[in-house]
Amino acid sequence: MRVFRSGRRLIKHPLPRVTSDDELEMAPKISRIPRSPRIPAELFRPIMSNITDLHTLFNLSLTNKFLQYDADKQLYSSISSQHSEDVSLHISFLRTITMDNDRCRRLAGYIREYSIDSILHYHEEPLWCLLYAGLRKMVNLKTLNLRTFSGHPSGELLLGVPFKLTKLIWRNHSDEDSMRHILDEQSELKELGLYCREKEDGLFSEEACPKLEVLRGNRYTIEALLPGRSIRKLLWIPELEDLNFGPLTPERPVEDSLKKVKVFSLGGYFNRPSLELFLESLKEVEVLELLGLHPHVSFSFLVYDLCLFSNKL
């Protein structure tokens, strides 16, 4: 008999009886089972940091409380471009981080990168409202890559958000009005992808994006944001009207800023302007990338451009 004392009362409880030889054999073994050893964090964290499969990370987070913290942190740190079109994943992810409890607020704080191509139309339910609310929970977000269907203007999603991005790839058009305010707010941006539809002097303030180092976009974007900034990598992705872009002249402010560019990429979905237009300005280029819509057609022009460029060096 075992005797337990609870307050002033004595409670008697019979010991369990072992009635078979098999059970007698097992009894001492059960009592000697050791605790599961805890792997030092220095060993398992580097391993976990290399796990990219979301299902594996989710299963690890359910294994035990010891692994849950690091598995959650890795699981919620990034929704990369690999999963940008997975609608059900985005809905589930955003519903989780917008729930009003301490754990979900903690999970939202882990997010550093978010990519989404899943919104099919403006104000689509439930994804649009979830995304609007979810972005306001991602207080530590650093990289955002977003495109709505057909690139519909969606700047309102970023107005007044709590995070400071270092990289923004905004693949929606006609968002100039919202972007004026957004770029003023995002003072930590180092990389920006943007497509402007307006040619307007003073489209963005001179104080916008003071730390910008990488810029990608069309002609209007380049003309609006290249001058006055220390851009080291420039990805010029021409649109149809860019083909009418004439030679750079000393009066155009783009020329001086092009002289600081170290990496220059020209080309994309449409035919590109000739590199000859920029030869006098690309003084410091170390890496040159020329892209064409039809490689078999543009190869001769590429050779011609490269010969011109090499003669200038």
C-alpha positions in Angstrom: 0.0 0.0 0.0 1.1 3.6 -0.7 0.1 6.3 1.7 -0.3 9.9 0.6 -0.9 12.8 2.9 -3.2 15.6 1.6 -3.7 18.3 4.3 -4.8 16.4 7.4 -6.2 13.4 5.5 -4.4 10.2 4.8 -5.2 8.5 1.4 -4.3 4.9 0.9 -3.8 3.6 -2.6 -3.0 0.0 -3.6 0.1 -0.7 -5.6 -0.5 -2.1 -9.1 -0.3 -5.9 -9.3 1.9 -7.6 -11.9 0.1 -10.8 -12.8 2.2 -12.2 -15.7 5.8 -13.1 -16.3 5.9 -10.8 -19.3 4.8 -7.9 -17.2 7.3 -8.7 -14.5 10.0 -8.7 -17.1 8.9 -5.3 -18.4 8.5 -3.5 -15.1 12.2 -2.8 -14.3 12.9 -1.8 -17.9 10.2 0.9 -17.9 11.6 2.4 -14.7 15.0 2.7 -16.3 14.0 4.5 -19.5 16.1 7.7 -19.6 14.9 11.2 -20.4 15.2 12.2 -24.1 18.5 14.1 -24.3 18.3 17.8 -25.4 20.5 18.6 -28.4 22.5 21.8 -27.8 21.1 24.7 -29.7 24.5 25.3 -31.4 24.0 22.0 -33.2 20.4 21.9 -34.2 19.8 25.6 -35.1 22.2 25.6 -38.1 20.5 22.4 -39.3 17.1 23.9 -38.9 18.1 27.2 -40.6 18.7 25.2 -43.8 15.3 23.6 -43.9 13.1 25.3 -46.5 10.3 22.8 -46.8 7.2 24.3 -45.1 5.6 21.0 -44.2 8.8 19.8 -42.5 9.0 22.9 -40.5 5.4 22.7 -39.5 5.8 19.1 -38.4 8.9 20.1 -36.4 6.9 22.8 -34.6 4.4 20.2 -33.4 7.1 17.7 -32.2 7.7 19.3 -28.8 8.0 22.6 -27.1 11.7 22.4 -27.1 11.8 22.6 -31.0 8.7 24.7 -31.4 10.3 28.1 -30.9 13.0 27.6 -33.5 10.7 25.8 -36.0 8.1 28.5 -35.7 10.7 31.2 -36.2 12.0 29.5 -39.4 8.6 28.6 -40.7 7.2 32.2 -40.4 10.3 34.1 -41.4 9.6 33.9 -45.1 7.0 33.3 -47.7 9.2 33.4 -50.7 8.5 33.7 -54.5 8.4 29.9 -54.6 5.0 30.0 -52.8 3.8 33.4 -54.1 0.9 31.9 -56.1 -0.3 29.4 -53.5 -3.7 31.0 -52.6 -4.7 28.6 -49.8 -1.3 28.9 -48.2 -1.6 32.7 -48.1 -5.1 32.7 -46.7 -4.1 30.3 -43.9 -0.9 32.2 -43.2 -2.6 35.6 -43.0 -5.5 34.3 -40.9 -3.0 32.9 -38.4 -0.9 36.1 -38.0 -4.0 38.4 -37.8 -5.6 36.4 -34.9 -5.7 38.5 -31.7 -3.5 36.5 -29.2 0.1 36.6 -28.0 1.3 33.6 -30.0 0.0 34.9 -33.3 1.5 38.4 -32.6 4.8 36.7 -31.9 4.6 34.7 -35.2 3.9 37.9 -37.1 7.0 39.4 -35.6 9.2 36.7 -37.2 8.3 37.6 -40.8 11.2 39.1 -42.7 10.2 38.3 -46.3 6.8 38.2 -48.0 6.0 37.5 -51.7 2.5 37.3 -53.2 1.1 37.0 -56.7 -2.2 35.6 -55.7 -4.7 38.5 -55.7 -6.9 38.0 -58.8 -8.9 41.2 -58.7 -9.1 44.4 -56.7 -10.6 44.0 -53.2 -10.9 40.3 -53.7 -12.3 38.5 -50.6 -11.0 37.2 -48.4 -7.4 37.7 -49.6 -7.4 41.5 -50.0 -8.7 42.3 -46.5 -6.4 39.6 -44.9 -3.4 41.0 -46.7 -4.2 44.6 -45.7 -4.5 43.5 -42.0 -1.6 41.1 -42.2 0.8 43.7 -43.5 0.1 45.8 -40.5 1.0 42.9 -38.2 4.4 42.2 -39.9 6.3 44.8 -37.8 9.7 43.4 -38.8 9.2 42.9 -42.5 12.3 43.7 -44.6 11.5 42.4 -48.1 8.2 42.7 -50.0 7.5 41.4 -53.5 3.9 42.1 -54.5 1.8 42.0 -57.7 -1.9 42.0 -58.0 -3.6 40.6 -61.1 -3.0 42.8 -64.1 -0.9 45.0 -61.9 -3.9 47.0 -60.7 -2.9 50.0 -58.5 -2.7 48.8 -54.9 -0.6 51.4 -53.1 -3.2 51.7 -50.3 -1.9 48.4 -49.0 1.4 50.1 -47.9 0.2 53.4 -46.6 0.9 53.7 -42.9 2.5 50.3 -42.4 4.7 49.8 -39.3 7.7 48.2 -40.9 10.8 49.7 -42.6 11.7 47.8 -45.8 15.2 47.3 -47.2 13.8 45.8 -50.5 10.6 46.5 -52.3 9.6 45.0 -55.6 6.3 46.6 -56.5 5.0 45.1 -59.7 1.8 47.2 -60.1 1.4 50.2 -62.4 -0.2 53.6 -62.0 0.6 53.8 -58.2 2.5 57.1 -58.4 0.2 59.0 -56.1 0.5 56.4 -53.3 4.2 55.8 -54.0 5.0 59.5 -53.3 4.0 59.0 -49.7 5.3 55.4 -49.4 8.8 56.1 -50.6 9.0 59.1 -48.2 8.1 56.7 -45.3 10.4 53.9 -46.4 13.7 55.6 -45.6 15.7 52.4 -45.2 15.2 51.1 -48.8 18.3 49.8 -50.4 16.6 48.0 -53.4 13.5 49.1 -55.3 11.6 47.8 -58.3 8.9 50.1 -59.6 7.1 50.9 -62.9 5.9 54.4 -63.4 3.3 55.5 -66.0 3.9 59.3 -65.6 6.6 61.5 -66.9 6.6 64.4 -64.5 9.3 66.5 -62.9 9.5 66.1 -59.2 7.5 62.9 -59.3 9.2 61.8 -56.0 10.8 64.1 -53.4 14.6 64.4 -53.4 14.6 63.1 -49.8 13.0 59.8 -50.8 15.1 56.6 -50.6 18.4 58.2 -49.4 20.0 54.8 -49.0 19.0 53.3 -52.4 21.7 51.2 -54.1 19.7 49.0 -56.5 17.1 50.3 -58.8 15.0 48.4 -61.4 12.2 49.8 -63.6 11.3 51.4 -66.9 12.4 54.8 -68.3 10.1 56.9 -66.2 11.2 55.2 -63.0 14.9 55.7 -63.9 14.4 59.3 -64.8 12.5 60.0 -61.6 14.7 58.1 -59.1 18.2 57.8 -60.5 19.3 61.4 -60.2 20.8 62.5 -57.0 21.2 59.0 -55.6 24.2 56.7 -55.3 22.8 53.8 -57.4 25.4 51.1 -57.9 23.2 48.6 -59.7 20.7 49.6 -62.4 18.3 47.3 -64.1 16.6 49.1 -66.9 13.6 47.1 -68.1 12.2 48.9 -71.1 8.6 49.2 -72.2 7.4 49.9 -75.7 7.7 53.7 -75.4 11.3 53.4 -74.1 12.4 52.6 -77.7 11.9 56.3 -78.5 14.4 57.3 -75.8 17.0 59.5 -77.5 20.7 59.9 -76.6 21.5 61.3 -73.2 22.7 64.9 -73.2 24.6 66.8 -70.5 21.4 68.7 -69.7 19.6 65.6 -68.5 20.3 64.8 -64.9 20.2 61.0 -65.6 23.6 61.2 -67.2 25.6 62.2 -64.1 24.1 59.5 -62.0 24.8 56.8 -64.7 28.5 57.6 -64.3 28.3 56.1 -60.8 26.7 52.8 -61.9 28.8 49.6 -61.5 26.4 47.0 -62.7 24.1 47.8 -65.7 21.4 45.6 -67.1 19.4 46.6 -70.1 16.5 44.7 -71.6 13.4 42.7 -70.6 10.0 41.8 -72.1 10.2 44.2 -75.1 12.9 45.3 -77.5 15.5 47.4 -75.9 17.1 50.7 -76.9 20.6 50.4 -78.3 23.5 50.5 -75.9 25.0 53.1 -78.1 22.7 55.7 -76.5 24.4 55.2 -73.1 28.1 54.8 -74.1 29.2 58.2 -73.1 27.7 57.9 -69.6 28.7 54.4 -68.5 32.1 55.4 -67.2 32.4 53.1 -64.2 30.5 49.9 -65.3 32.2 46.7 -64.3 29.3 44.3 -65.1 27.2 44.6 -68.2 24.1 42.6 -69.0 22.1 42.9 -72.3 18.8 41.1 -72.7 16.8 40.6 -75.8 13.2 39.4 -76.5 14.3 37.0 -79.2 17.9 35.8 -78.8 18.3 34.5 -82.3 17.2 37.8 -83.8 19.1 40.1 -81.4 22.4 38.3 -81.4 24.0 40.4 -84.2 22.9 43.6 -82.5 24.3 42.3 -79.2 27.7 41.8 -80.8 27.5 45.2 -82.3 26.7 46.8 -79.0 29.5 45.0 -77.2 32.0 46.1 -79.8 31.0 49.7 -79.4 31.2 49.3 -75.6 34.7 47.7 -75.7 36.0 50.4 -77.9 35.0 53.0 -75.4 36.8 51.4 -72.5 
